Amino acid sequence: MKKYIVLFAVGFFVLLAISGLLLAETLPEFDGGYLKTTDGRYGEIRATKAFRTAVAYKGQNLMDVLSLQTKPYIVDKSSLPAFAASIFKGFFLKGSYKFEAFSLHPLRERTLKDNEVFYENRGPAKRDQPFYVPGDKIEFRQKAVGQNAYYFEPRDRLAKGEYIGWLGDDIWLFRLE
C-alpha cells in the first residue's frame, strides 16, 4: 500500500512539473519591443528614432519659442506593423532601458495651422505635410518579467488605431486593426 502511495506521489509531482513546463510562458530572447497577444505570443516591433521639432506661433519672441517644449514628430509611418485589436494584450520591452520612463500614446496626425511655423525642425517635415504627435498618455499596469524586461498592460482595451510606445529617443509604432 505504501508503495502505491509513493508511486502516486511521484507520478503526481512529475505531472505537475511537466504541466508547469508546458504552461510556462516563453519570453522573447532578444532585446527590443514586442506586442503580446492574448494567446501568449509576441510580435516584434522595430524601434526607430523620433525626429524632434517645436511648433511656434507667428509673432512669438525668441524667448517664448525657446521656452516651448520640444514635440516629437514621425514622418514615415508607411511600414507600421499591424496587429488584430481583438488579440492585443500588452507591450513587452526587453533591454537596458530605464523602464519607469516608458509611455504609451495614440498616434495623432496634425498639420500646421496658418499662424504656426516649425521652429528647430530637425527632420523632413514640411508645412504642407501632416506630422504625427503622441496623444494623451494611456494608463497601464506594469510588472518586471525576469532581468531587464518589463510588461505593460493598458488598463482599458485599446481601440483600433495607430499607437506609439515611447522610451527616451526610441519609439515603437504599431497599428491595431
C-alpha positions as CSV (number, residue, x, y, z in Angstrom):
1,M,0.0,0.0,0.0
2,K,2.8,2.4,0.9
3,K,4.5,1.6,-2.4
4,Y,1.3,2.7,-4.3
5,I,1.2,6.0,-2.3
6,V,4.8,6.7,-3.1
7,L,4.3,5.9,-6.8
8,F,1.2,8.1,-6.9
9,A,3.0,11.0,-5.2
10,V,6.0,10.7,-7.6
11,G,3.7,10.5,-10.6
12,F,1.7,13.5,-9.4
13,F,4.8,15.6,-9.0
14,V,6.1,14.6,-12.4
15,L,2.8,15.5,-14.0
16,L,2.8,18.8,-12.1
17,A,6.4,19.6,-13.3
18,I,5.5,18.7,-16.9
19,S,2.4,20.8,-16.9
20,G,4.3,23.7,-15.4
21,L,6.8,23.5,-18.3
22,L,4.1,23.3,-20.9
23,L,2.2,26.2,-19.4
24,A,5.3,28.4,-18.8
25,E,5.4,31.5,-20.9
26,T,8.2,31.7,-23.5
27,L,9.7,35.2,-23.3
28,P,11.4,36.8,-26.3
29,E,15.1,36.0,-26.5
30,F,16.3,39.3,-27.9
31,D,16.2,42.9,-26.7
32,G,13.5,45.1,-28.2
33,G,9.8,45.9,-28.2
34,Y,7.1,43.4,-28.6
35,L,3.3,43.3,-28.6
36,K,1.9,40.4,-26.5
37,T,-1.2,38.7,-27.7
38,T,-4.0,37.1,-25.7
39,D,-2.7,33.6,-26.6
40,G,0.8,34.4,-25.1
41,R,2.7,35.0,-28.3
42,Y,4.9,38.0,-29.1
43,G,5.1,40.1,-32.2
44,E,8.3,42.1,-32.6
45,I,8.2,45.8,-33.4
46,R,11.4,47.5,-34.5
47,A,12.5,50.6,-32.6
48,T,13.1,53.8,-34.5
49,K,14.3,57.3,-33.5
50,A,11.9,60.2,-33.3
51,F,12.6,63.4,-35.1
52,R,12.1,66.4,-32.9
53,T,10.7,69.9,-33.6
54,A,8.8,72.7,-32.0
55,V,5.7,74.4,-33.4
56,A,5.8,78.1,-32.8
57,Y,3.1,80.7,-33.3
58,K,3.9,83.6,-35.6
59,G,4.6,86.8,-33.6
60,Q,6.2,85.0,-30.7
61,N,9.5,86.4,-29.5
62,L,12.6,84.3,-29.3
63,M,12.3,83.7,-25.5
64,D,8.8,82.4,-26.0
65,V,9.9,80.0,-28.7
66,L,13.0,78.8,-26.7
67,S,10.8,78.0,-23.7
68,L,8.5,75.8,-25.8
69,Q,8.7,72.1,-25.1
70,T,10.1,70.1,-28.0
71,K,7.5,67.9,-29.5
72,P,8.2,64.8,-31.4
73,Y,7.0,64.1,-34.9
74,I,7.2,61.0,-37.0
75,V,7.0,61.5,-40.8
76,D,7.3,58.0,-42.3
77,K,4.6,55.6,-40.9
78,S,4.3,53.6,-44.0
79,S,5.7,50.4,-42.5
80,L,3.7,50.2,-39.3
81,P,3.3,46.6,-38.2
82,A,-0.4,45.8,-37.9
83,F,-1.9,43.5,-35.2
84,A,-5.5,42.5,-34.6
85,A,-7.0,44.7,-31.8
86,S,-9.1,41.7,-30.6
87,I,-5.9,39.7,-29.6
88,F,-3.7,42.6,-28.4
89,K,-3.0,42.2,-24.7
90,G,0.1,44.4,-23.9
91,F,3.5,45.7,-24.7
92,F,6.7,43.9,-23.7
93,L,10.1,45.6,-23.6
94,K,13.4,44.0,-23.0
95,G,16.9,45.6,-22.8
96,S,18.9,48.1,-20.9
97,Y,16.3,50.8,-20.6
98,K,15.1,52.9,-17.7
99,F,11.6,51.3,-17.8
100,E,10.0,53.9,-15.5
101,A,10.1,56.4,-18.3
102,F,8.1,54.3,-20.8
103,S,4.8,55.7,-22.0
104,L,2.2,54.6,-24.5
105,H,0.1,57.0,-26.6
106,P,-2.3,57.0,-29.5
107,L,-0.6,58.5,-32.6
108,R,-2.3,61.7,-33.8
109,E,-1.9,63.3,-37.2
110,R,-1.6,67.0,-37.3
111,T,-0.9,69.8,-39.8
112,L,0.4,73.3,-39.2
113,K,-2.3,76.0,-38.8
114,D,-2.0,79.3,-40.7
115,N,-0.5,81.0,-37.7
116,E,2.1,78.3,-36.9
117,V,5.6,77.6,-38.1
118,F,8.2,74.9,-37.4
119,Y,11.0,76.0,-35.2
120,E,14.1,73.9,-34.8
121,N,12.9,71.4,-37.5
122,R,15.4,68.5,-37.4
123,G,13.7,66.2,-39.9
124,P,11.8,66.0,-43.2
125,A,8.5,67.6,-42.0
126,K,7.2,70.3,-44.2
127,R,4.4,72.9,-44.0
128,D,2.2,71.1,-46.5
129,Q,2.7,67.6,-45.0
130,P,1.0,66.1,-41.9
131,F,3.2,65.3,-39.0
132,Y,2.5,62.9,-36.1
133,V,2.4,63.6,-32.4
134,P,1.6,61.4,-29.4
135,G,-1.8,61.9,-27.9
136,D,-2.6,61.7,-24.2
137,K,-0.8,59.1,-22.2
138,I,-2.6,55.8,-21.9
139,E,-2.8,54.4,-18.4
140,F,-1.3,51.0,-17.9
141,R,-0.1,48.5,-15.3
142,Q,3.5,47.3,-15.4
143,K,5.5,44.4,-14.0
144,A,9.0,43.2,-14.1
145,V,9.5,40.0,-16.0
146,G,12.9,38.5,-15.5
147,Q,16.0,40.7,-15.7
148,N,15.9,43.8,-17.9
149,A,12.4,43.1,-19.1
150,Y,9.0,44.7,-18.4
151,Y,5.5,44.0,-19.4
152,F,3.0,46.9,-19.8
153,E,-0.7,46.2,-20.0
154,P,-3.2,49.0,-20.7
155,R,-5.9,49.4,-18.0
156,D,-8.6,49.7,-20.7
157,R,-8.9,47.8,-24.0
158,L,-7.2,49.8,-26.9
159,A,-9.4,50.7,-29.8
160,K,-8.4,50.2,-33.4
161,G,-5.9,52.8,-34.5
162,E,-2.2,53.8,-34.5
163,Y,-0.1,53.8,-31.3
164,I,3.4,54.8,-30.2
165,G,5.4,53.3,-27.4
166,W,7.9,55.9,-26.2
167,L,11.1,55.5,-24.1
168,G,13.9,58.1,-24.3
169,D,14.7,58.6,-28.0
170,D,13.4,55.2,-29.0
171,I,9.9,54.8,-30.3
172,W,7.8,51.8,-31.4
173,L,5.0,52.4,-33.8
174,F,2.2,49.9,-34.4
175,R,-1.4,49.7,-35.7
176,L,-4.3,47.8,-34.2
177,E,-6.9,46.7,-36.8
